[in-house]
Amino acid sequence: MGLKISELNPTVFQTREHELPSMHDGGTVKLTVAQILDLIAKGDFISKFGASDVVFTPVGTISAGDVQAALAELDSEKFAKAGGTMAGPVNYANFAITNPAGKWLRGYLSPGFNLANNATDATNDIDFPAGQVASDETTPILMDHAAGTAQLDVVYGTGNGGRFSSAAISDGTWHCFVASNGSAVIRGFSKNLDPTTDSNYPAGYTHYRRVGSVIRSSGAILAFRQFGNRFMLTSSVTARSSTAAFADAVLAVTAPAGIRTRPILTNVVAASTSSVVQISLGDGDASATQIISQTTGNISAGSFNNTILVDCFYTNTSSQIRYFVTITGTALANTLNCTGWYDDRGING
């Protein structure tokens, strides 16, 4: 009598060469683990795409006309010759996916897709880098963007004009978009999160993605440096400077409007006598400060306390945070400065 499977000794050195019995048409044969894995992989591939949908274009002496038969020949170097291709629902060229589309692309931005103030006209122009951008829709496409400059002070359609609205240029938040009609790819600006509603937006460009947002203040785009999702202002902007207490309420900071960002702030406190200053902050759309970030300082006379508050809370869509200040003693200064923000750029929905 043979051994039961449960009576066999286990192994910690499992390999693809281990053998198992297999029955087919009344006969028993052996299969290696490698053969079983090959059947699983082949069945999974065909079940997804269908055998009739996959065509193999051989090169050289490979004689197979379909993928299944070609698998037997791929153990040689025949397929290594340049020019072999496979075509099906997903196109391959030397195993590189071309023209990808689908839900799996959602949120994708190629590494290093950073905006920048244009060196020639930093007041009005933004440089967009070369890269790949997934459109913001249920089933996105991948838009292949070539590097170029967009001019905020010129309407789209004229030279490098990038303003999708035909209305006069104005201060405030301008969202930066990459858009496509399925073949051509463009760039531009809108104050709306849906640029297709703008009066000068080109027809047919139904695919788009916000890749960042800039702020125009006093007639000029604020200078910044972008590193991925982090936007750092070249010069900080004061949100509040006062030695008075501040009741728990919303406070506007310098960050893009229309979206929720994580502001980067610094707070400087100076005192003439020994003082205690407590600063509480929170999400801008909260009903009260959650004390997500808090600075409590027992400040000696003539000294100061400088605190950096980074990535701790979100603004609301009006660029506001919750802010709450209590002061015991005499403060010479209490200044909250904005030095930048984190923008997910649609990656997190």
N, C-alpha and C positions, 0 to 999 in steps of 0.2 A: 504494500500500500504506500502511495506517495505521501509526501509531507503536505500539511495544510500551509497556506500562506502565512497564517499567524504563528506557525512554528519555525519559520525561516529566521535567520539572524539578520538584524538590520545592518545598514552600512552608513557610515558618515562620509564615504568617498564616492557619492553618486556621480555617474558620468553619463554622457549621451550614448555610450557604448553598451550600457546595461541592456539585457534582453528580457522580453516578456512573451508569454504564449499568446497567440491570437487565433481565433477560429473564423473560417470563412468558407461557405459552401460545403460544410461538413468536414473540412480538413483543418488540421491544426498546424500553424507555422509560427516562426519566431519573428518578432519585430524588435528593433532597437528603439531606445528612447528617442534617438535622433529622428528615426523614421516617423514615429508618432507625432513629434513636434512639427515635422514638416507637413504632415497631413492636416494638423490643426491650423497651422499658419495658412496653408493653401486654401482650406475650406473657409476660413474666416475671410480671406481676401476675396474669394469668388462670391461668398454670400453677400458681401457689401457692394461689389461692383457688377457681378454677373459675368459668367464666362464669355458670353457673346459680346460684352461691352469692351473687353480688353483685347487689343491687337498688338502683337509683337512684330516689330520690323527688324529682321535679322541683318547682321553685317558679316561679311567674310563667308566662312564655311558653315555658319550656324544654319541648319536647315529647318528648324522648327517654325511653324507658322502661328503658334499660340503660346501663351505663357506656360501652360501646364507642360507641354512637350519640351519647351526650352529649358525648364528647370533641370532636366537631366543632363543638359549640355553645359550648364553654368559652372560645373566643377572644373572645367578647363579654362584656359586663358583666351578662348575664342571671343568671348564677349568683351574682352579688354580693349579690342580695337575700337578706335573712335568712330562715332556715328550711330551706334545702336540707340534706338528710342523705343519707348512704349507710349501708347496713347489710349486714353479712356475718359471716364468722367473727370478725372484729374489728369492734366497733361504733364508729362515728364520730358525733360531734355537733359540728358546725362544725370538723371536723378535729382534735378533741381525743379521744385514746383514753380510753375509759371501761371500767372493770372489767378491767384488764389482768391477765394471768396467763401464766406460762410460764417456761422455764429462763432466758431473758434477764433476768429480774428478780432472779436470785439475788444476795444480798449487798446489795441496795439499801436505803439509809436516806436519807430526804430531808435536805437540808442544814439544819443548825441543830437537829437532833434531840438536844438536850442535856438530861440529867437535872439536878435541882437539889435541895438540901435545902429542905424547906418552911419558909417564914418563921415560921409559927405554931407548928409542932411539929417543929423540926429534929432532935430526938432520934429520932423514929420515922417521920416522913413524908417521901416523895419526890414531887416534882412531875414529871410526865411532860408533854412538850410536844405540841402538835398537829403531825402530820406523817404521812408515808407510810412504811410499813415492809414489806419483803418477808419473807414467812414463810421459815423455815429448813427447806426440804424440797426434794426433787428437782425438782418442778414447783411453784414457789411461787405464792402469790397476793399481791396488794398490799393490805395492811391499812391503812385510812384511820383513824388514831387521833385522837380529839379530846382536847384538853388536859385534864388532871385530876390529882388527887392520890391516891396510894395509901398507906394506913397499914400499916406493918409490924406494929404492935402490935394490929391487929384482923384477925380471920380474914376471908377473902374471902366476900362474900355479905351482910355486915353494913355498911351505909353505904358508906364509902370503904375498907373493909377490903381489904387486898391480900395477906395472907399465905395462900398456897395450902395450907399445911400446918396441920392442926388441932392439932399439937403446940405446946407452950409456946414462946414466943419465946426465942431464945438468941443469944449472940454468934457472930461468924464472918462468912463471906461470904454475902451474899444477892444472888442474880442477879435482875435486873429484866427482866420479860417483857411483851411485847405479844402478845395472842392473839386468835384469831377462830374462829368456827364457820362462816365463809363469808359472814356478813352482819353480825352484831354484833361489836364489837371491845372488848376489855377489857385490863386491865393488872394486874400483881401481882408477887409475890416468891416465890422458891423457893431452897432450898439445893441443889437438883438441877438439872443442866443439861437434864433432861427434866421439865418441871413437871407433865406429865400423870400422873406417878407419885405426886403428892402426894394426900393423903387428902381435901383440900377443893377440889381442882381441878374446875371445872365440866365436866360431860359434854358431848361434842360439839365442844369447842374444840380440834380436832386441828391447827390451824395456829398456830404460835407462833414467836417470835424473841426471843432475848436481846439487849437493847438497851444493856446496861451491867451493872455489878456494883458493889455498895457493901459496905462493911465496918462491922459493928457491933462495938464494943469498949467494955468496961466499961458496958454497958447503953445505949449511944447510937451512932447512925450517925455515923461520922467525917465531919466537914464537908469539903466538896470543891467544886471548880469544874471544870466540864467544858467543853472546847472540842473538839468532834469526838471524835477517838479519845484525846485527852489528858485525864486526870483528875489535877488538882493538889490535894493536901491543903492545907487552910487552915493546919494546923500540922504540921510534920514529925514523924516518929516515929523514934526511935533504934532501929536494928537491932543495933548492937554498939558498946560504948564500953570499950576496954581498951588498956593500953599493952603488953600481951603479944603475942607472935607468934601466928599462927593457921595451923595446918596446912591444907593444901589439902583442903577439905571443903565440904559444903553449909551455907548459912546462911539462915535465914528472914528475909524482909523483909516490909514491910507492902504487900501487893498482893493482889488477889482470888485465892482458892484455886479449884481445879477447872478453871482455864483457864491458858494461858500468856500472860503480859504482858511488856512491856518496862519494867522499873522505872526511875524517875528518882531518882538517889541523889546525895548530897553526902558527901565525906569530908574531915574536918578533922584535921590532925596538928600537934601542938606539941611542942617539944623544949627541954630544959634545957641540953644540950650539942650540939655539932655531930653530927647524926645522919642516917642514910640509911634511909628507909622505902620498901619496895617493896610495892605492893598489886596483886594480880592477881585478875581476876574472869572469869566465864564463864557460859555457859548452865547453868541449874540441872539439866538432865537430861544434862549431859556427865559423863564419868568423871573429868575433871580440868579445871582452869582452862585456857582457851585463850588467856589473856592478851589477851582482846578489848579490855579496858580496863586500863590500868596507870598507876600514879602512882609515880614514883621521885623522891624529894626529898632533896637535900643541904641539910638544914635547919639554919640557924645557931641558936645558943643564944638562947632567949627569943623566937624567931619561930614563925610557924605557916604551914602550907600548906593552902589550901582548894581542893579539886578538885570540880567538878560532873561527874557521870557520867550522861549522858543517852542513852537509846535505843541502847544498845550490845549488849545481850544479852537473853535471855529467861529468865523464871523457869520452873521446872517446875510441875506442877499442884498442888504443895504450897506454893507461894509461896516457893520457895527458889532461890538463885543459888549458883554456886561462888565461893569466897572464899579468898584465900591472902595472908598478911601475913608479911613478914620485916622485922626491925628491927635495925639496927646502930647502937649508941649508946644514949642514954636518951631515951625519948619521954615527955613529960608527958601527952599525950592522943592518942588515935587513935579518932575517932568516925565511924561510918557512919550517916547519917540517910536515911530514906525520905521523899521529898517528893511522890511521886505515881507514876503509871504510864501507859503507853500500852496501850489495849485495842482490838483490831481489831473487836470486837463482831460477829464472824461474817463480816466482809467478806472475809477471806482464807481462809474455810473453818474 
